[in-house]
Amino acid sequence: MVPKPTEIGEALERFLRSAFSIREGDSGFDWDAQLYDSGFVDSAGVVELIDFLESTFDVGLQDDDVFSDEFTTINGISAIVHQRLATRVSPDEATGTDAARVAPPDR
């Protein structure tokens, strides 16, 4: 089953706070904060961030993902990871249903 974007965001927030020493009370840090422009993550930190995402969620990120406008906030990154995960699994896995697949009869 694919994790929800909020679950991805929670894991991402924990990682960012730990790896980049972002305090709980930092009023400038939220899920829509610009991670790079606001100085939360520097250029070397991007490599750590990508490694965390790829290893934690077993997902391969493409250059288009990493250089997109969405890859600047927790909300945007969570959406990208969720989309990558959802496109590699069956529709039932993505939605969490466990419907049995029945082959159509031979004609």
C-alpha positions in Angstrom: 0.0 0.0 0.0 1.3 3.4 -0.9 1.8 5.8 2.1 -0.4 8.9 2.1 1.2 12.2 1.3 0.7 13.2 5.0 2.6 10.1 6.1 5.4 10.9 3.7 5.4 14.5 5.0 5.6 13.5 8.6 8.6 11.3 7.9 10.2 14.0 5.9 9.6 16.6 8.6 11.2 14.4 11.2 14.2 13.8 8.9 14.6 17.5 8.1 14.4 18.6 11.8 16.9 15.9 12.8 19.4 16.2 9.9 19.4 20.0 9.7 18.8 20.9 13.4 15.5 22.7 12.9 13.9 23.4 16.2 10.2 22.6 17.0 9.4 26.2 17.8 10.8 27.6 14.5 7.9 29.7 13.3 9.3 29.9 9.7 9.3 26.2 9.3 6.1 24.5 8.1 5.1 22.2 5.3 4.9 25.1 2.8 8.2 26.7 3.8 10.7 27.1 1.0 13.4 24.7 2.2 16.2 26.1 0.1 15.4 29.8 -0.2 14.7 30.0 3.6 18.1 28.3 4.4 16.7 25.1 6.0 18.5 22.9 3.4 21.7 23.8 1.6 23.1 22.4 -1.7 24.9 19.6 0.1 21.7 18.9 2.1 19.8 18.2 -1.1 21.9 15.1 -1.6 21.1 13.9 1.9 17.4 14.7 1.3 17.3 12.7 -1.9 19.2 9.8 -0.3 16.7 9.8 2.6 13.7 9.8 0.2 15.0 7.1 -2.1 16.1 4.8 0.7 13.2 5.3 3.1 10.4 5.0 0.4 12.3 2.8 -2.1 11.6 5.3 -4.8 13.7 6.5 -7.7 13.6 10.3 -8.2 14.2 11.7 -11.6 15.9 15.0 -12.5 12.5 16.4 -13.4 11.4 15.7 -9.9 14.4 17.2 -8.1 14.5 20.4 -10.3 10.7 21.0 -10.2 9.1 23.9 -8.3 7.3 21.3 -6.2 10.6 19.9 -4.8 11.0 23.0 -2.6 8.5 22.3 0.2 7.5 19.4 2.4 4.0 19.4 0.8 5.5 19.4 -2.7 8.1 16.8 -2.1 5.5 14.5 -0.4 3.3 14.8 -3.4 6.1 13.9 -5.8 7.1 10.9 -3.7 3.5 9.8 -3.4 3.0 10.1 -7.2 6.1 8.1 -7.9 5.0 5.3 -5.6 1.4 5.3 -6.8 2.5 5.0 -10.5 4.6 1.9 -9.8 1.9 -0.2 -8.1 -1.4 -1.6 -9.1 -4.6 0.5 -8.6 -5.7 -1.8 -5.8 -2.4 -1.4 -3.9 -2.5 2.4 -4.4 -5.9 2.7 -2.8 -5.4 0.0 -0.2 -8.2 -2.3 -1.4 -7.7 -6.0 -1.6 -10.0 -6.9 -4.4 -9.4 -10.3 -6.0 -8.5 -10.3 -9.6 -10.6 -12.7 -11.7 -9.5 -13.5 -15.2 -12.3 -13.1 -17.8 -13.6 -16.4 -19.2 -12.1 -17.7 -22.4 -14.3 -17.2 -25.4 
